[in-house]
Amino acid sequence: MRKILATGLVLLSLQATASPPPFTGPDYSGRYQCSGHDSHGGDFQGIIEFKLEAAQSTGTHGAYTFSMTLADQSRYTGFAASAPKALALYFAHDDPKLQDHGVGIAEVETDQDGRHRLSKYYYTPHLAGGGHGLEQCQAL
């Protein structure tokens, strides 16, 4: 009985230390040209850049850091988690006093040339009593 329990514990510990499967999902890294409309700020343009965090990505799920710079040089940074054809995002303006931070969700389409297009909805709970926006981004 002890031998069976010891063997079971060894097998469980091997499973716990096994490496996660490598990342096999679509890589959304790169620069994107974006345009959108914010419920407070109106229309905007910007460039967003995603960077895959390979060590945190596994199977079809990706982990990313990103930054977005608007035409007025406002800058946001954040992180995202992906699944095939989708991204969930958290972002914050680089000036924390503004309390301009939020979450978003993006659907991802890929054209026949392999270029990605993001359609994103976001929610900002603390900026000016709350807000939201829509944006479209095309890989450059």
C-alpha positions, 0 to 999 in steps of 0.5 A: 500500500505504501509503495502504491501511495509513493508511486502516486505521489511521484506521478503527481509531482511529475505532472506538477513540474511538467512544462506547459505546452508551447504557444501555438496560437496566433501571434498578434504582436506588431504595430496597428493603426487605430481609429475610434470614438470615445464617449467623452473625447470624441474621435481619435487616432493612434498607434498600438504596439503589441509584444508577445510575452512568450514565457507566459503564453501556452497552447492557444492562449497568448499573453501580451504587453502593449502601448498605445500612443494617440495623435495628441501624444497621450500614452496608454500601457497595458496587458492582454490575454488572447485566445484565437480570434479574441483579446481581453485587455487592461489599459491605463493612461501613463498619468495616474492622476487622470484615473483613465484606465479600463478594460476592453475586448477585441474580436480579431479577424485575419485577412488572406495576407495574414494581417490582423484587424481588431474591433475593440469595445472598451469601458473606463469606469472612473474617468469623468463618471465612466465612459466607453468607446469603440475602435478599429485597428489594422496591422501595419 
